[in-house]
Amino acid sequence: MASREERVYLSVGSNIHPRVQNIQQALSRLRAVNGVNVIDESHWYETQPWGKRDQANFYNVSVSLTTNLTPEELLDELHTIEQAGHRQRLVHWGPRTIDLDIIFGATGKSTQRR
């Protein structure tokens, strides 16, 4: 684990019913992760899909947190939360029960998982 806390911003989204419940469950799981402290969340918003457009719109929320986890440890925790939410990676940019992306870290580098 890293020795000091870093600020991280996440995007959390879902476009498979029940979208709101999927996001709420993911946020609850995120708050339960040791070494993660959720500071704030944005207003919820609805967006059209990007990349593969023939699917339902997403509900999204951005989350600000601090963590003493390494980037790899945090990513592992996010993948665990996605798996608990029955995330399947069958189609690139396809529908998702839950999607957690690291959008910005305290190092000033934007990250994107492919």
QUIQUI-V705432 format. One record per residue. N is the residue number from 1. RES is the residue in one small letter. SS is DSSP state (H for helix, E for strand, - for the rest). OMEGA is omega in degrees with one decimal (* if undefined). BURIAL is 1 if it has 24 or more other ideal C-beta (glycine too) atoms within 12 Angstrom, else 0. Layout:
[[N/RES/SS/OMEGA/BURIAL] [N/RES/SS/OMEGA/BURIAL]]
This chain:
[[1/m/-/177.0/0] [2/a/-/-174.9/0] [3/s/-/-179.6/0] [4/r/-/-178.6/0] [5/e/-/177.7/0] [6/e/E/175.6/1] [7/r/E/-179.4/1] [8/v/E/176.7/1] [9/y/E/-179.7/1] [10/l/E/166.8/1] [11/s/E/-180.0/1] [12/v/E/-177.5/1] [13/g/E/177.1/1] [14/s/E/172.6/1] [15/n/-/174.7/1] [16/i/-/-178.6/1] [17/h/-/-1.5/0] [18/p/-/-172.6/0] [19/r/H/-177.3/1] [20/v/H/-179.8/0] [21/q/H/178.3/0] [22/n/H/-179.6/1] [23/i/H/179.3/1] [24/q/H/179.0/0] [25/q/H/179.1/1] [26/a/H/178.8/1] [27/l/H/176.0/1] [28/s/H/178.5/0] [29/r/H/178.5/1] [30/l/H/179.8/1] [31/r/H/-178.4/0] [32/a/-/-178.5/0] [33/v/-/174.8/1] [34/n/-/179.7/0] [35/g/-/178.4/1] [36/v/E/176.9/1] [37/n/E/178.8/0] [38/v/E/-176.8/1] [39/i/E/-173.7/0] [40/d/E/172.3/0] [41/e/E/-178.9/0] [42/s/-/167.9/0] [43/h/-/176.0/0] [44/w/-/179.5/0] [45/y/E/-179.6/0] [46/e/E/-179.9/0] [47/t/E/174.1/0] [48/q/-/177.9/0] [49/p/-/178.8/1] [50/w/-/179.3/0] [51/g/-/177.4/0] [52/k/-/-168.2/0] [53/r/-/-175.7/0] [54/d/-/178.6/0] [55/q/-/-177.5/0] [56/a/-/174.4/0] [57/n/-/178.6/0] [58/f/E/158.3/1] [59/y/E/-177.1/1] [60/n/E/171.5/1] [61/v/E/174.1/1] [62/s/E/-175.7/1] [63/v/E/173.6/1] [64/s/E/179.9/1] [65/l/E/167.7/1] [66/t/E/-180.0/1] [67/t/E/171.3/1] [68/n/-/175.2/0] [69/l/-/172.4/1] [70/t/-/176.9/0] [71/p/H/179.6/0] [72/e/H/178.7/0] [73/e/H/178.6/0] [74/l/H/178.8/1] [75/l/H/175.8/1] [76/d/H/178.6/0] [77/e/H/178.5/1] [78/l/H/176.7/1] [79/h/H/177.3/1] [80/t/H/178.0/0] [81/i/H/177.7/1] [82/e/H/179.0/1] [83/q/H/177.7/0] [84/a/H/177.0/0] [85/g/-/176.0/1] [86/h/-/176.4/0] [87/r/-/175.1/1] [88/q/-/-179.7/0] [89/r/-/-176.5/0] [90/l/-/-176.8/0] [91/v/-/177.4/0] [92/h/-/-177.2/0] [93/w/-/-178.3/0] [94/g/-/179.4/0] [95/p/-/-177.3/1] [96/r/-/172.6/1] [97/t/-/178.3/1] [98/i/-/-179.8/1] [99/d/E/177.2/1] [100/l/E/180.0/1] [101/d/E/170.6/1] [102/i/E/-178.1/1] [103/i/E/178.4/1] [104/f/E/176.8/0] [105/g/E/-176.3/1] [106/a/-/179.3/0] [107/t/-/-179.1/0] [108/g/-/-179.6/0] [109/k/-/174.0/0] [110/s/-/179.7/0] [111/t/-/174.9/0] [112/q/-/178.8/0] [113/r/-/179.9/0] [114/r/-/*/0]]
